[in-house]
Amino acid sequence: MSPVSDDTTTRSSTRPSAPRPVTGTVLRTRRETIALRVDPRAVLVGSVLTFALLVTMAITLTTGEYELSVSEVLAAVIGQGEGAADFIVNTLRLPRLLTALFVGAALAVSGAILQSLTRNPLGSPDFVGFTNGASTGALLVIIAVGGTMTQVAVGALLGGIVTSVLVYLLSYRRGVQGYRFVLMGVGVNALALSVNSYLITRADIYDAVSAQAWLVGSVNGRDWDHVAVSGLALAILLPLAASQIRALSMLELGDHTATALGVGVQRSRAILIVASVLLSGFATAAAGPIWFVALAAPQLARRLTRSPNPGLVTSALMGGLLLTVSDLAMQRLFPAAQLPVGTATGCLGGLYLMWLLASEWRGKGRYA
């Protein structure tokens, strides 16, 4: 393949959509050292998603085999619960709920970053190898050393980091361009998937069952350690990614345009990729590989806000809502089976992917 600039490849492989007008109100400090554009529609969508999340959290904590009142839940949350209510809320339901919320938000932000950097709706951790690479690291720990949950989480994080470095180096040629990054990621993803299958077939029956169960992706039985890991990662990495939001918006226009507008392209891209990798790695370490949240949540959030820029906060809210609602559905529809949430996101995500591909082929999609 002859070397082609990123802008040329993008023009030849995609049909640019009509530019959207920039809307909203700009808030500035007195000396105009900081300026922030506030889009009323994005604020409205974020408020609705937040309200939906609070409703979902209330339903999750109050309903189930042992029903609780809102007052009993609030008392348990602030440390004044008694007996069974305190155990059910603080040991069983709340850690699982918060883990689902933080993992969904982390995956969504990771997907939003990659989709903007690659200008491709399939540019998510699920498709560029990060998730399967993290799974490889976890499987090595499960099968080779029979590690604890903490060791499995560390293995998943290291696997995701190693995979991302491999994809970055393979796609680097006078910088990293979006289309090369996706193509190399798809290849590395297939390789990691093959390695995972090989590891399972070579393991003994008990390790293979344990590994296969982990690969489904679940928040069942999660405790406060999982909440701390996923929540701390989100609290650190989301502001880091948000600090590069202007550069991320400019990079969607192409490297040449972003450079002309004063963006340090390679530095900003490296920071954003690191944030995306760590977000997906910590999420996978906390809950296993949960598919399609990183793919669907950012696109749904952008369609709702109708924003020309990647909305990281609205994407995080959408991702958290998708995963908490999916987990609630699994708990209430199949109470006896306790199916992992990965089965729900896989089913819904597969349907969404078929719809997305059909829309792109018909030229209706944003990237079509």
HUTA-V958781 format. One line per field, one symbol per residue. phi: phi as a letter, one per 20 degrees, with the letter a starting at -180 (. if undefined). psi: psi as a letter, one per 30 degrees, with the letter a starting at -180 (. if undefined). burial: I if it has 24 or more other C-alpha atoms within 12 Angstrom, else O. A space follows every 10 residues. Layout:
# HUTA-V958781
phi: ???
psi: ???
burial: ???
This chain:
# HUTA-V958781
phi: .ffcffffff ffdcdfeffe fedodedcfg elfcccedeg ffffffffff ffffffffff eddpfdecef fffffffend fclffffffe ddefffffff fffffffffg fffffffelb fefcgfddnf ffffffffff ffefclffff ffffffffff ffffffffff eebloddgff ffffffffff ffffffffff feefffffff ffffffnbdf mfdfffffff fffffeefff fffdffffff ffeoffffff enefgfffff ffffffffff fffffecnfd emfffegfff ffffelefdf efffffffff fgffffffff feecffflff ffffffffff ffffffffff femeffef
psi: kkkkleeeee effljklkkk kkllkkklle ghfkkkkjje eeeeeeeeee eeeeeeeeee fflaejklle eeeeeeeggg lkbeeeeeef eeeeeeeeee eeeeeeeeee eeeeeeefhk fgilfefgfe eeeeeeeeee eeeefhllee eeeeeeeeee eeeeeeeeee fkjhljleee eeeeeeeeee eeeeeeeeee fflleeeeee eeeefejlgk gkafeeeeee eeeeeefeee effgeeeeee fffleeeeef ggkjeeeeee eeeeeeeeee eeeeeegljj lfefeeeeee eeeefhkflk jeeeeeeeee eeeeeeeeee eeeieefhkl ffeeeeeeee eeeeeeeeee eggfleg.
burial: OOOOOIIOOI OOOOOOOOOO OOOOOOOOOO OOOOOOOOIO IIIOIIOOII OOIOOIIIII IIIIOOOIOO OIIOOIIOOO OOOOIIIIII IIIIIIIIII IIIIIIIIII IIIIIIIIII IIIIIIIIII IIIIIIIIII IIIOOOOOIO OIIIIIIIII IIIIIIIIOO IOOOIIIIII IIIIIIIIII IIIOOIOOII OOIOOOIIOI IIIIIIIIII IIIOOIIOII IIIIIOIIOI IIOIIIIIII IIIIIOOIOO OOIOIIOIII IIIIIIIIII IIIIIIIIII IIIIIIIIII IIOIIIIIII IIIIIIIIII IIIIIIIIII IOOOOOOOII IIIIIIOIIO OIIOOIOOOO OOOOOIII
